[in-house]
Amino acid sequence: MKFINKLAYYCANLLMKQLKEDHERRRIYYYGFIVVFGAILKGILIISVSFLLGVLLTTLFIVALFGSARSILGGTHLDKYWKCILTSLSFFLLISMVSKYTYSYWNGISVVVFVLIAFTISFIGILKWAPSDSPNRPITNKDEIRKFRLFSIVYSLVWVILAISASLLYLIGKLPSSSKQYIIAACFTLLLAVFVISPLGYKFFAKISGKKIRAI
């Protein structure tokens, strides 16, 4: 968004002058401010819209889970920041609303089955595609690839242990019925994180970007 770019440039230029540094440092500051201001704007939008729709806590849970998965699994990026914001917001709100307004129709067994299905699909995808790079974050070092692949596998195993544990605690009455919405949301969020690193996900986001994006 243009106003973020202008604000980032103004702050970077001001900081460069205050520190008496060169234009190369200003370029670094500029991209840093873009990331910071973009994250603030994205956070404000997500919190505001999800609050108005009554799904704030569920959405924040999804954002935290997706962010942790994405930092390990990788995945493609959109070419414009506003596209990233709108696409992310759409996915997060869709998962939030489906989870919150349908969990009462799920019994304990169906939740456990969904956890196992989500884990199986995601684990297969992780073994095939993780870690996944993009032009913004290339991963070419073999040691780095092996490290993130191991992290991805460990992440998925920890995820399924926690999800199954929460499901069993609900079945024996140790967790309230409302906990099902977070388990369901966790399943959809993990599937989304794996979709982002899949060839189908790359094609989907490339179509939104209007250009070809390579997947490893």
C-alpha positions as a Python dict, from the first residue, in 0.01 Angstrom:
ca = {
    (1, 'M'): (0, 0, 0),
    (2, 'K'): (130, 341, -101),
    (3, 'F'): (79, 516, 232),
    (4, 'I'): (285, 243, 407),
    (5, 'N'): (562, 284, 150),
    (6, 'K'): (561, 663, 194),
    (7, 'L'): (557, 640, 573),
    (8, 'A'): (836, 379, 570),
    (9, 'Y'): (1047, 595, 338),
    (10, 'Y'): (993, 905, 553),
    (11, 'C'): (1095, 719, 872),
    (12, 'A'): (1394, 554, 703),
    (13, 'N'): (1513, 885, 561),
    (14, 'L'): (1472, 1057, 898),
    (15, 'L'): (1660, 780, 1076),
    (16, 'M'): (1941, 788, 819),
    (17, 'K'): (1986, 1162, 869),
    (18, 'Q'): (1976, 1136, 1248),
    (19, 'L'): (2240, 861, 1247),
    (20, 'K'): (2437, 1025, 962),
    (21, 'E'): (2447, 708, 756),
    (22, 'D'): (2447, 639, 382),
    (23, 'H'): (2167, 556, 138),
    (24, 'E'): (2235, 182, 159),
    (25, 'R'): (2144, 188, 526),
    (26, 'R'): (1833, 386, 441),
    (27, 'R'): (1727, 109, 203),
    (28, 'I'): (1763, -145, 485),
    (29, 'Y'): (1568, 77, 724),
    (30, 'Y'): (1302, 129, 456),
    (31, 'Y'): (1228, -242, 414),
    (32, 'G'): (1238, -288, 790),
    (33, 'F'): (978, -15, 843),
    (34, 'I'): (759, -163, 568),
    (35, 'V'): (756, -495, 751),
    (36, 'V'): (677, -331, 1086),
    (37, 'F'): (405, -96, 959),
    (38, 'G'): (256, -370, 743),
    (39, 'A'): (236, -606, 1038),
    (40, 'I'): (72, -336, 1251),
    (41, 'L'): (-189, -264, 982),
    (42, 'K'): (-255, -633, 930),
    (43, 'G'): (-295, -685, 1304),
    (44, 'I'): (-536, -393, 1338),
    (45, 'L'): (-752, -521, 1051),
    (46, 'I'): (-760, -879, 1178),
    (47, 'I'): (-846, -775, 1533),
    (48, 'S'): (-1106, -519, 1425),
    (49, 'V'): (-1292, -737, 1175),
    (50, 'S'): (-1281, -1054, 1385),
    (51, 'F'): (-1406, -857, 1688),
    (52, 'L'): (-1699, -720, 1488),
    (53, 'L'): (-1785, -1072, 1371),
    (54, 'G'): (-1759, -1213, 1723),
    (55, 'V'): (-1466, -1448, 1650),
    (56, 'L'): (-1173, -1254, 1799),
    (57, 'L'): (-1027, -1522, 2027),
    (58, 'T'): (-1063, -1796, 1767),
    (59, 'T'): (-900, -1579, 1501),
    (60, 'L'): (-607, -1486, 1725),
    (61, 'F'): (-557, -1855, 1799),
    (62, 'I'): (-555, -1931, 1426),
    (63, 'V'): (-312, -1648, 1349),
    (64, 'A'): (-68, -1770, 1617),
    (65, 'L'): (-90, -2132, 1499),
    (66, 'F'): (-60, -2045, 1131),
    (67, 'G'): (230, -1810, 1195),
    (68, 'S'): (425, -2076, 1384),
    (69, 'A'): (359, -2336, 1114),
    (70, 'R'): (451, -2099, 831),
    (71, 'S'): (780, -1999, 995),
    (72, 'I'): (885, -2365, 980),
    (73, 'L'): (712, -2503, 670),
    (74, 'G'): (768, -2199, 450),
    (75, 'G'): (545, -2126, 153),
    (76, 'T'): (476, -1876, -120),
    (77, 'H'): (414, -1502, -85),
    (78, 'L'): (184, -1273, -280),
    (79, 'D'): (325, -993, -492),
    (80, 'K'): (126, -711, -327),
    (81, 'Y'): (89, -649, 44),
    (82, 'W'): (-281, -563, 19),
    (83, 'K'): (-341, -897, -154),
    (84, 'C'): (-162, -1071, 132),
    (85, 'I'): (-375, -890, 390),
    (86, 'L'): (-708, -959, 218),
    (87, 'T'): (-626, -1323, 141),
    (88, 'S'): (-496, -1397, 491),
    (89, 'L'): (-791, -1220, 650),
    (90, 'S'): (-1037, -1413, 434),
    (91, 'F'): (-886, -1752, 521),
    (92, 'F'): (-856, -1676, 892),
    (93, 'L'): (-1210, -1544, 923),
    (94, 'L'): (-1354, -1833, 722),
    (95, 'I'): (-1186, -2088, 950),
    (96, 'S'): (-1289, -1891, 1260),
    (97, 'M'): (-1654, -1869, 1164),
    (98, 'V'): (-1681, -2231, 1049),
    (99, 'S'): (-1515, -2348, 1372),
    (100, 'K'): (-1719, -2130, 1606),
    (101, 'Y'): (-2060, -2172, 1447),
    (102, 'T'): (-2042, -2545, 1365),
    (103, 'Y'): (-1859, -2698, 1663),
    (104, 'S'): (-2186, -2765, 1847),
    (105, 'Y'): (-2279, -3010, 1571),
    (106, 'W'): (-1959, -3214, 1618),
    (107, 'N'): (-1948, -3496, 1872),
    (108, 'G'): (-1627, -3604, 2042),
    (109, 'I'): (-1562, -3899, 1811),
    (110, 'S'): (-1603, -3691, 1495),
    (111, 'V'): (-1353, -3438, 1631),
    (112, 'V'): (-1096, -3713, 1696),
    (113, 'V'): (-1152, -3854, 1347),
    (114, 'F'): (-1107, -3507, 1196),
    (115, 'V'): (-782, -3460, 1390),
    (116, 'L'): (-647, -3789, 1254),
    (117, 'I'): (-755, -3708, 898),
    (118, 'A'): (-603, -3357, 914),
    (119, 'F'): (-279, -3495, 1059),
    (120, 'T'): (-251, -3773, 799),
    (121, 'I'): (-304, -3538, 505),
    (122, 'S'): (-74, -3274, 652),
    (123, 'F'): (201, -3519, 744),
    (124, 'I'): (208, -3660, 391),
    (125, 'G'): (223, -3307, 253),
    (126, 'I'): (502, -3210, 492),
    (127, 'L'): (709, -3514, 392),
    (128, 'K'): (665, -3425, 24),
    (129, 'W'): (697, -3046, 21),
    (130, 'A'): (842, -2906, 344),
    (131, 'P'): (1032, -2682, 369),
    (132, 'S'): (904, -2481, 75),
    (133, 'D'): (1076, -2170, -51),
    (134, 'S'): (972, -1864, -248),
    (135, 'P'): (1152, -1583, -431),
    (136, 'N'): (1129, -1383, -106),
    (137, 'R'): (1281, -1662, 101),
    (138, 'P'): (1493, -1903, -107),
    (139, 'I'): (1615, -2219, 66),
    (140, 'T'): (1911, -2365, -122),
    (141, 'N'): (2148, -2483, 151),
    (142, 'K'): (2113, -2860, 198),
    (143, 'D'): (2184, -2843, 570),
    (144, 'E'): (1916, -2576, 610),
    (145, 'I'): (1669, -2784, 411),
    (146, 'R'): (1735, -3090, 630),
    (147, 'K'): (1703, -2878, 945),
    (148, 'F'): (1369, -2729, 849),
    (149, 'R'): (1240, -3066, 726),
    (150, 'L'): (1319, -3213, 1068),
    (151, 'F'): (1157, -2915, 1241),
    (152, 'S'): (849, -2961, 1021),
    (153, 'I'): (815, -3329, 1113),
    (154, 'V'): (862, -3257, 1483),
    (155, 'Y'): (611, -2971, 1462),
    (156, 'S'): (346, -3197, 1308),
    (157, 'L'): (403, -3469, 1569),
    (158, 'V'): (377, -3221, 1855),
    (159, 'W'): (64, -3080, 1693),
    (160, 'V'): (-111, -3419, 1671),
    (161, 'I'): (-17, -3509, 2030),
    (162, 'L'): (-165, -3183, 2159),
    (163, 'A'): (-475, -3208, 1939),
    (164, 'I'): (-546, -3570, 2036),
    (165, 'S'): (-484, -3491, 2402),
    (166, 'A'): (-729, -3201, 2391),
    (167, 'S'): (-986, -3421, 2216),
    (168, 'L'): (-953, -3696, 2476),
    (169, 'L'): (-977, -3445, 2761),
    (170, 'Y'): (-1302, -3321, 2608),
    (171, 'L'): (-1433, -3678, 2577),
    (172, 'I'): (-1375, -3747, 2948),
    (173, 'G'): (-1530, -3415, 3048),
    (174, 'K'): (-1215, -3229, 3148),
    (175, 'L'): (-1264, -2961, 2883),
    (176, 'P'): (-1582, -2766, 2801),
    (177, 'S'): (-1777, -2817, 2479),
    (178, 'S'): (-1648, -2483, 2347),
    (179, 'S'): (-1296, -2630, 2332),
    (180, 'K'): (-1403, -2821, 2022),
    (181, 'Q'): (-1397, -2502, 1817),
    (182, 'Y'): (-1026, -2459, 1883),
    (183, 'I'): (-949, -2821, 1796),
    (184, 'I'): (-1146, -2789, 1473),
    (185, 'A'): (-977, -2455, 1399),
    (186, 'A'): (-635, -2612, 1460),
    (187, 'C'): (-713, -2885, 1206),
    (188, 'F'): (-821, -2640, 937),
    (189, 'T'): (-523, -2415, 1010),
    (190, 'L'): (-270, -2697, 973),
    (191, 'L'): (-434, -2800, 646),
    (192, 'L'): (-411, -2437, 529),
    (193, 'A'): (-41, -2421, 620),
    (194, 'V'): (25, -2736, 415),
    (195, 'F'): (-190, -2607, 129),
    (196, 'V'): (33, -2298, 114),
    (197, 'I'): (343, -2515, 49),
    (198, 'S'): (173, -2752, -197),
    (199, 'P'): (192, -2718, -578),
    (200, 'L'): (-182, -2649, -581),
    (201, 'G'): (-129, -2371, -328),
    (202, 'Y'): (148, -2217, -536),
    (203, 'K'): (-78, -2222, -843),
    (204, 'F'): (-363, -2066, -644),
    (205, 'F'): (-150, -1780, -510),
    (206, 'A'): (25, -1734, -844),
    (207, 'K'): (-315, -1680, -1003),
    (208, 'I'): (-397, -1417, -742),
    (209, 'S'): (-60, -1250, -800),
    (210, 'G'): (-106, -1268, -1177),
    (211, 'K'): (231, -1429, -1233),
    (212, 'K'): (407, -1763, -1215),
    (213, 'I'): (555, -1852, -875),
    (214, 'R'): (800, -2140, -855),
    (215, 'A'): (768, -2409, -590),
    (216, 'I'): (1049, -2646, -499),
}
